[in-house]
Amino acid sequence: MKVGLGLPIADPGSLSAWARRAEDGPFTTLAMLDRLVYDNPEPLVTLAAVAGATSRIRVMTEVLIVPTRETPLLAKQAATLDLISGGRFTLGIGVGAREDDFRAAGVDYRRRGRRLDEQMAVLRHVWSGEPYSVDIGPAPVRPGGPEVLFGGFVPATAERVARWGDGFLGSMFSPEEMGRFFRTVERSWQEAGRSGGPRLVAQANVALGPDRVVDEARQAVRAYYTFVAYRDRVAEGMLTTPEAVLRAVSAFGDIGADEVMLYCWSADTGQVDRIAEALHR
């Protein structure tokens, strides 16, 4: 089972250290979340720094709110990150749920799904090497563009995976719920006539360490999800023991996950070693 880490947002200056420690461990991917109206570091810039501090581990947006972005510029940014990372970049994409992000970007929140579909047509067109009014480069390492995973909770997500993507990224689902959505994604993939199968990635929130680490992580999660009623449930559902981490990784593996992302909300770099130790129990 592949296991990646989600990078905390509280201390951007520590992320190169996180990256180097993770690369020395068993981890396969480092991910960064996206918001506009929040104090998180910008993910594409951050992941470029992370890619420069590493040579093996993949980097991923988890997830980039693409409808808030300018499409031609995003095509160039994603291709550049794919190129400078040596093909280690995965573009995780979400439609977005916070209206304030869209107001700040000057984008109609009500059209975000339709806008994303329009954007994907342009992104795939540019990455294939076809001109978009004028040529936009550089060419990505991976033919057709970086790996694309869609995150979300609705049937339209499965349809986008089948039409535009390489796989699905699910979060805040129990293993049972995740398994049902994995099967939905696979059916959409088959109905679209795609060969092979979609890559399936599950995410769980984690905080391993002393009480201060767990408290910091839960406060960060509550702050990030302050706009939804279930923020306390998300915080209390965090994996906080080695045994809970192992059970979750095993359960997601049993329902077909190709990779499990363990998202860290505390900035304590010691979690990298603690999670690695938990995985080797």
N, C-alpha and C positions, 0 to 999 in steps of 0.2 A: 504494500500500500504506500502510495506517495503521500507525503504530509508536508504542507507548506505553512508559513506563518504570515498573519496579517500584522503589519507594522503599526505601532501606536502613533498617535498624532500629537501627543502633548509636548514632546521634546525633539524637534526635527534635527537638532545638532547631534543627537545620539544615534541616528539611524544608520550612519556608515558603520558604527561599531556593531549595531544589531546585524547588519548585513554580513560583516566579516565573521562574526560568531556563528551565524546561521549557516554560512557556506562551509564552515569547518565541521558542521554537524550533519544530521541525516536528512535535512530539509531540502525540498525540491523547488520551492517557489517562495518569493516574498511579494506581498501585496500591499496596496495603499488605497484607502477609500477616497471618495470625492464628495465635496460640497463646495458651493460658491459662498453662500452666506453663513460662514462658520470659520473658526480659526485654525482649521487643518491646513497643512502645507499642500501646495498644488501638486497633484499626483504625478503628472508626466515629468515635471521638473525634478521632483524628488526621486522618481524611479531612474531617471538618467544618472543621478548621483550614485544611487545604489548599484546600478549596472557598472558604473566606473569603479566601484569599490570591490567588485566581485568578478569572477570569471566563469563560474559553473552554474550557479543557481539562477532560475528564471525570475523575471519580474512581471507583475500583473497589476492592472487596475481592478479594484474590487468594490464597487464598479464605477466606471466613468459615466457621468450623467451627460450623455452625448447630445441630447437636444438643446442643452445650454451652450454648446460649442459652435464656432464657425466651421462649417464642414470642410472647405478646402484647406484651411490651416490645420485642422485636426488630421486630415489625410497626410499632410507633410510631417506633422509632429510624430504621428504613430509610425510612419515609415522610417523617420530618422531614428527614433528610439529602437526600432527593430534592427536597424543597421548598426548603430553604435554598440548595441548589446550583443552583436553576433547572432541575431535570430532568437534571442532569449525572451522576447517580449510577448505577452498575451494581453490583448485588449479585452478586458471585461467590461461589458456595456449594460447600463440600466436606463430606463425611461425617466426615472426621477419621480419623487412623490411630494417634495416640499415646494409649495408655491413661491416662497420667498426667493429661492434660487432662480426661478424663471423670471420673476419681476426684475431682479437685479441684472439678469442677462438680456432683458428686453424681448423675451420670447413668450409667445402665447402658451400658457400652461395647458389649455384645453386641447391644443393641437399637438401635444408632445409626442404621442404615439405615431401619428401620421408623419410628423416631422422626422422622427427617427427612421421610419421606413424610407423616406425620401433621401435621408442622409446616407443610409447604407448603400443605396444604389450608386450614389456618387463615390463613396469611399471605395467600394469594390471596383468601380470603373477606373478611378485614379490609380489604385494599387496594381491593376492589371497592366498598366502602362499605356492605356488609352488616354488621349488628350481630353482635358476638361476646359474648354475654351482655349486655354494655353496649356502647355505641358507643365505638370507639377511633379517635381522630384524631391528627394532621391527615390530610387527604386528600393523597396524593402528587400530584406534578405530572403524571406519566404515568398515564393511565387504566389501572386494574388493577394499579398498582404499578410500582416501578422495574424496569429491565431486569434479568433474572436469567440468569446463566450458571452451568452446573454444571461443576465440575472433577472428574476422577477417571480411573480406569484400567480399569474393569470394565463389562460390558454394562449393569448397572443404571444406570450414569451416563447412557448413551444413552437409556434408557427414561425417566429423570427429565427429561432435556431435552425429549423429545417430549411428556411429560404436563404438565410444570409450567413449563418454561423458555423462554427466547428463544434460547439457544445454548449452545455448549460451549467450555470453556477447557482446553487440554491443556498439560501441562508434562512435562519429562524424557523426551519421545519424540524420536527422530530424525525428520527430515522423512518418511521412508518409513513409519515406524510411525504417525506422526501422520496421514498420509494415509489409512491403513487405518482408523484410528479415526474420522476425519472421515466416511468413507463409511458406517461403522456408525451414526453419529449421524444422517446423512441418511436412511438406510433406516428407522430407527426413527421419524423425523419423518414420513416419507411413509406408513408403515404406520398411524400414529396419525391420519391424515387431516388433518394440519396444512397450511395453505396457505403458499405461499412456501417459504422454507428457513431453517434455523437459522443464526445468526451463529457463525462459527468463528474461534477465537482460539488462537494458539500462543504459548508462552512459552519463552524461552531465557535462561540466566544469562550475565551479561556483566561484564567489568571492563576498562576501557580506561585506560591511563595508565602511569606508571613502575612499577617492580617492587614498590614498597611498596603501591601500590593493588591490584595483582593478588594479592600475598601476603595483604593484609588481607581481600580478598574470599574467597579460598580458605579462609582460617581461619574466616571467618564461616559459609560454607557447611558446612564440616566440623562446626562446632559445632551448627548447626541440624539437620543430618541425622545426628547422632552415634548415634541409635538404630537406624540401618539399616546393613547391610553395604556398600552401594554408595556411601557418602558420599564416598570418595576418587574414585570414577569421576565423580560429579557435579562435584566440585571441579576435577578435571583436564579435564573436558569444557567448562568455561567458555569463552566467546568472549573472547579477549584481544587481538585485533588488528582494525583496521578492515576488513581483507579478510575475516576470519572473520564479522564482523557482517553485512557485505553479502551473503556467500554464504548465511548462514542466513536472512536476511530474504527473499532471492530464492527459496530452496528452499521455504520455507513458503508463499510466495505461489504457487508453481507447483502446490502440492497443494491450493490453495483457501482458504488462510487469509484472512480479512477484515482481521485485525489481528495484529501480532506484538508481544508484550510482552517487552521486554528488562529483565530483573531485575538491579538493581545491588546488590551486597553490600558494597561499600566506601562509606564515608560521604563520600568526596572529591567535592565538588560540581562539580569540573572535568570529571567524566565526562559531565555533561549536554552541554557544548560539544563534547567529543571524539566522543561518539556522534552528535551532530548533524552534525559534519563528516564522519564516516565515511559517513553516509547520503547525503551530497551528493557523494561521489566519482564 
